[in-house]
Amino acid sequence: IEGEDFIAVHAGVPADEENNLIDPADALPEQLIYDRAFKKQDYIPKSEKCVIFGHTPTVYICGKPIILAYKKKGKTGKTIDDYYKMHIDTDTWESKVLGCLCKEKLTVTYVKG
């Protein structure tokens, strides 16, 4: 799903050698489903849009089933444009925690069950 200020994708969006994202419409479905570059905390995609992604549970990254947001340097974090990526896979099946992101208000709600 691509909006004015975000791209929501299962795993990631392919990029060129300088991490400039290619147009998601030009990507192969397999690239959007299985890409693993976005899970790396130090991976910074070059795009005007925030990429909201999952595929790899955040518990494997930080040890907790939480949403991880990566703010652009020098930004306040008040709008979706202030972030270059948001990792939203809380591994609901195993962790029993559903993380919900409201992109308009930049709020996160967790439902435990």
Backbone torsions as a table, in degrees:
resi	resn	phi	psi	omega
1	ILE	NA	131.5	178.7
2	GLU	-124.7	125.2	176.8
3	GLY	-112.3	-173.5	-179.5
4	GLU	-61.7	-36.2	-173.4
5	ASP	-124.7	9.2	-179.5
6	PHE	-151.8	160.7	169.7
7	ILE	-127.7	123.6	175.8
8	ALA	-107.5	125.9	-173.5
9	VAL	-146.1	155.0	-178.3
10	HIS	-61.3	-51.4	-174.2
11	ALA	-121.7	-44.0	-177.4
12	GLY	172.9	176.4	179.3
13	VAL	-120.1	130.3	179.2
14	PRO	-60.9	152.3	-179.2
15	ALA	-133.3	164.4	175.1
16	ASP	-83.2	-170.8	-176.5
17	GLU	-62.0	-25.0	-179.2
18	GLU	-100.3	15.6	179.8
19	ASN	68.9	18.6	172.1
20	ASN	-77.0	123.1	-177.9
21	LEU	-67.2	141.0	172.9
22	ILE	-84.1	162.6	177.7
23	ASP	-62.0	125.1	-179.5
24	PRO	-54.9	-28.9	178.7
25	ALA	-66.4	-21.9	179.0
26	ASP	-92.4	-4.0	-178.3
27	ALA	-83.9	151.6	173.0
28	LEU	-75.5	145.9	178.7
29	PRO	-53.0	-38.2	-179.8
30	GLU	-61.3	-34.5	179.3
31	GLN	-67.5	-39.0	-179.3
32	LEU	-73.5	-26.9	-177.2
33	ILE	-88.5	-36.5	-170.5
34	TYR	-114.1	-1.7	-177.1
35	ASP	-55.1	136.2	-179.1
36	ARG	-115.1	-2.1	-177.3
37	ALA	-63.9	-37.0	-174.2
38	PHE	-65.6	-25.6	-178.2
39	LYS	-69.0	-21.3	179.6
40	LYS	-69.8	124.4	-175.7
41	GLN	-61.6	-30.1	-178.2
42	ASP	-89.8	2.5	178.4
43	TYR	-79.7	120.6	-179.2
44	ILE	-116.9	104.2	177.1
45	PRO	-73.2	143.1	177.9
46	LYS	-97.5	107.7	-177.7
47	SER	-161.9	150.0	174.7
48	GLU	-74.7	-20.6	-176.2
49	LYS	-102.0	145.4	174.3
50	CYS	-74.7	135.8	177.3
51	VAL	-101.1	119.7	177.7
52	ILE	-101.6	121.9	-170.8
53	PHE	-144.1	170.6	177.7
54	GLY	-142.9	-123.4	178.5
55	HIS	77.2	-48.3	177.1
56	THR	-106.4	121.1	179.6
57	PRO	-59.6	138.9	-178.7
58	THR	-65.0	-19.6	177.8
59	VAL	-61.1	-28.5	177.6
60	TYR	-76.7	-15.8	-179.2
61	ILE	-95.3	-48.4	-173.6
62	CYS	-122.6	-1.0	178.7
63	GLY	86.8	0.1	-178.4
64	LYS	-134.8	149.2	176.1
65	PRO	-84.3	75.1	-178.2
66	ILE	-129.3	160.5	174.9
67	ILE	-81.3	132.7	179.8
68	LEU	-108.7	127.7	179.8
69	ALA	-118.8	133.7	-176.0
70	TYR	-113.4	103.8	-174.6
71	LYS	-79.5	142.3	175.1
72	LYS	-70.0	144.0	-178.9
73	LYS	-58.2	132.3	177.7
74	GLY	81.6	3.7	-179.5
75	LYS	-98.5	157.8	-176.4
76	THR	-85.8	-24.6	-177.6
77	GLY	87.1	19.2	-176.3
78	LYS	-92.1	-17.0	178.1
79	THR	-133.4	162.7	-180.0
80	ILE	-60.5	-29.1	178.7
81	ASP	-64.6	-18.1	-179.0
82	ASP	-79.9	-3.6	-177.7
83	TYR	-118.7	144.3	175.4
84	TYR	-95.9	-22.4	173.7
85	LYS	-159.8	154.7	175.7
86	MET	-135.9	124.9	-177.2
87	HIS	-99.8	110.5	-169.2
88	ILE	-111.3	8.0	-177.3
89	ASP	-82.8	101.1	179.5
90	THR	-93.0	11.0	176.9
91	ASP	54.5	53.9	-174.9
92	THR	-52.9	-38.6	-177.7
93	TRP	-58.4	-47.4	-178.0
94	GLU	-88.1	-43.9	-173.7
95	SER	-80.4	-20.7	-175.1
96	LYS	62.9	26.4	177.5
97	VAL	-121.9	121.3	175.5
98	LEU	-102.5	118.5	176.8
99	GLY	-94.4	128.1	-178.3
100	CYS	-118.8	126.8	-179.5
101	LEU	-109.3	125.9	171.3
102	CYS	-98.6	104.2	-173.7
103	LYS	-70.0	-26.4	179.1
104	GLU	-69.4	-40.8	-178.2
105	LYS	-100.2	-9.5	-174.9
106	LEU	54.8	47.9	175.1
107	THR	-112.7	152.5	178.1
108	VAL	-123.5	136.1	175.8
109	THR	-125.6	137.2	177.4
110	TYR	-112.7	132.9	176.3
111	VAL	-113.7	120.0	-179.0
112	LYS	-105.0	138.8	-177.6
113	GLY	-150.3	NA	NA
